[in-house]
Each structure stands twice: as structure tokens, then as C-alpha cells.
Amino acid sequence: MSPTKLSPTDASGPRPAWSIDKFDDAGRVRATPGLTTLCHIDRGSGAHAALCRIADALRAGPHAHAFAFLPPESFHMTIFDGVIDYRRDGANWPADLPSDAPITQVEADWRARLQGFCLPQRFEIGVNGVVGGYNCPVSGADAGQERQLRQCRDTLAERLQLRRANHDSYGFHITLAYQVQWLDPQAEEEVTALSGQIFADHGGDLRRIEIGPVEFCRFENMHHFEPLLTL
């Protein structure tokens, strides 16, 4: 899950490191080709409408220039984070594929491994808040649903031969925007307060959401995730 510190520290770069490879300084989307597994938020659902209202309210806020907002059609919750073409170290690349394998080879390998593979077709989740103007932490709607989500991650990590150090601690979330500029401490406080107020206004429609099925997707950037297989 993305960091929640919105203002710089002594160790910070010129702008938030978690967005540099995905967006430029003006918030224009950059190429980040890769593969992932996720559940899109149903665009006809009340939950999607609530997320759109939240994003619109954040976009209308006083510090919205510091964020690159995602198109509503891309709203999703990642089940198991896959690969990005230019992140090829051992922690971010399948253990059984060479580090110089083209992304098309990874796609073909994963497609073969996932063909005919079935995961639960529906999950129930709940959004727990809006953090820092851009991120909605999510958990299973109850202990059983959370366990099912975690089991899916375990199964996919084994099948795709990719398991990161944060596998067990990974925080499910729905991203609304990426931070592309640091805020000063006062602006950070204002964005945090605004986020809390917006969730209080609209979060009631996000307490229990049905999502699924899981999609194996290709993406060229953070604006669109193209389904290749339904699992």
C-alpha cells in the first residue's frame, strides 16, 4: 500500500518516490507496463458511485494540484500484485523466469499457469477510510472474507512463483490518486482532515461491497487494466 506521509522528511526526494515512475511532475501518466491480478469495482454499483463522489470531493479540495487522479473506470482492488517491466530484481520477478525475459514471455507463462484456474467468484470487502487524499484501505467484510482474500494471495504467489517480503503484511486498498508533489505540514493536515470528512459523508455506501471475479490483467500505465483471463 502507498505511504501516507504527505509532507517531506530529511530523507525524501524532490517529490514522492512512490509516484515518480508512474506520473511526471505535472501528473501526466507514464508508461509502466506490467501484469497483475485484481477485481475491478463494478461501475454500475453504489460503491463505485460513492468512490466517484469521494474522488470528486478530493479533486475539488484546496491541494488537489498535488495529486494525479485516476479515471473512475480504473478503480479496482489488487488481489496479488504481479510484475512491472522495469522492476526485475529477485524480489519483484518470478523465481523460475530469467530476469531478462521479455514481459510478453512472462505474460505467456502466467496465462498458461492460470488457464482454467478457478478462484472464488465473489468477495465481500469493506472500505475503512480515506487516507491522505488518495488511498482507501480495504479489508474483508468479516474474518472469513479476509481469510479468503489472503488464501487467494497465497495460492497465486505459489502458482506464479513470486512472493515478496511484504506478502503477509500487504494492505488491500483502492487507489483514487497518486501524490506527485510534496505538501507542507499545514497542507498535509488539511488534506488529512478533508479526507476524514469526506469519508464520514460518503463512507456509508462502502461498508460492505461485493467484488469479483478476479481478473488477470495487462497494463501499460495506471489508467487502464486490460483483463486477459477471468479466474
N, C-alpha and C positions, 0 to 999 in steps of 0.2 A: 504494500500500500504506500502511496505517496507520503512524504514527510508532511508535518503540519506546521512547521516553523515558517512563518511568512516574512519575518524580518531577518536581515543578515546577522551572522556572527563573525568572529575573527577568522574562522576557517572557511567562510563562504567565498564562492567565486563572484564574478561580476553580476551574475543572476542565478536563479535557482538551477542547480545542476540536474534535477530530475526532469527538466523540460528542454534543456539545451539541444539534445539530439532529436527532439520531436517537433519543435517550433523555433522559429527565428526570433530575434529581439522584438519584432513588431507583431508577433503572434501568428505569423503565416506558417502553415503546416509544412513540415519537412518530410522527405521520403524516409520511411522506417520499415522496409519490407520484412515480413515475418509470418509466423504461423501461431495460432492459439486455439484454445477451446473455451467457449463462452455460451452464455444464454442471453440473447437479446431481450430487452424489455418490450413486451407486446405493445406496439404503437397504438392499438385500439383500447388499451386498458386505462382504468382510472389511475393506476400507478404511474404510467407514462405521462399522463396529463399533469399529475402532481409534480413530477420531476421537471417537466417543461415550465410549470409555474415557478418552481424554485429557481431554475436557471435564469428565467426572465427577470425575476426579482434581484438576483445577484448581478445580472448584466446591467440592471438599472441602478446599481449601487454606486457610491462615490469613488470606488477604487477599481472598477471593472477593467480599466485600461491595463491592469497588471496581470490579467488572465486571458488565455485563449480558450474560448468556449467551444465545446464540441457540438456538432449538429445533433439534434434530438434523435434522428434516425440511427445514430451510432450507439445510443445508450445501451449498456449491457453490464452484466456481471461476469467476470472471468472465473471459470472453474479451475483450470490449470493453465498457467502462463507458459507458453511454448518458447519459441526462439525468435530473435531478431537477427537479420543477416549479418550485421557488423559486430555482434556480440558473440564471439566464438571461443572464449576461454572455456576451460573444463567445466566450470560451474554453470555455464549457460548454453552448452551444446550437448547433444545426445552422446552418451558414452560409447555407443557402438558405431558412430559415424566419424570419418576423418574431419578434422577441424577446417579443412579447405573444401569440403563438399559443397557444391552449389546449393542454394536454398531450394532449387527445383528438385534436387535429389532427396533432400530432407522431406519435402512435401510428398514425393512419390513413396518414400519409405513409410512415412506416417499414414498416408492414405491406405497403403496395403495392410498395415498393422490394425487400422481402425475399421476397415471394410467389414461390414456385418457385425461389428462390435456394438453391444447394447448397454446403455446406462439407464438409470431411472428416467422416465419421460417427464416427470414433473417434480418440482421442489417448491417448498414454501419458505420464503425469506421475510425478514423484516429490516427496514432501514432504521438505524439507530441515531441518526442526526445528520447535520451538515457541518463539515469540518473545514474551516479556513477558506470558505468561499468556493470550493471546487470539488469536494470529495464527500461521498455518502458512505460511511461504514455500514456494513451489512452482516447479519448473522442468520443462521437458520431460525425459522419461526419458533422452534422449540428444540429441545435437546436431541430428539430423534432426527429432525431435519438437519441440524448442524452435523451430527454424526454421519448422515448420509452424504452430505457435501464433502466432508473430509475423506470418506471412503472412496468417493469418486476421484479425488485428487490422488490418493494413494494408488488406485488402480491405473490411472493414466500415467503417473510417474514411472511405474514399473513397466507398463506396456511400451512407452515411448523412450525408455532408458534415459530419463532426465529427472534428476532430483536435486534441488537446490538446498543450500544450508537453511533457508527460511521456510522450507516446505511445511513443517508442522505449525509454525507461527504465522503463516501467511494470513493477512486480513482480507476477507472478502469485501468488495466495495463496488460502488457505481461512480465512475468519474464523470463530472459535469464540465470540468475545465482543467487546464494546466496553467500553473503560475509561470509567467515569463518575465516578471520584474519583481525585485525585492520591494517590500513595503517598509516604511519606517515604523517604529514601535507603536506610535499612536494609530497609524492606519491599520496596523495588524489588529489592534484591539477593536477598532471599528468594524473591520471585516468579520472578526470572530463574533462580535455582538450581533451584527446583522445576520450572520449565518444561523445563530441560535434563534433569533426572532422569526426568521423565515421558516425554519423547521417547525417552530411552535404553531405557525399559521397554517402550514400545509402538510405536516408530517402525519396527520391522522390517516391519510389515504395510503400511507406507506408502511403501516404496522405489520401487515400480512399480505404478501404479494405472491402470486403463483408465477413461476418461470419454468422454462424448459420447452422442448428438449435441448440437450447440449449440442452445440454445433462446432465442428472442426472447421476453422476459418483461415483464409489467407488475407493478409492486409498489406497495403502499400504505404499507408500512413494511418494516423489516429482518427481519421474522419470516416472510414468505411471498413467493415469487416465482412468479407465475402464468404458465405457458407459453401463448403466443399462437400461435407458429409453431415448427416444428422445421426447422432449416436443414440 
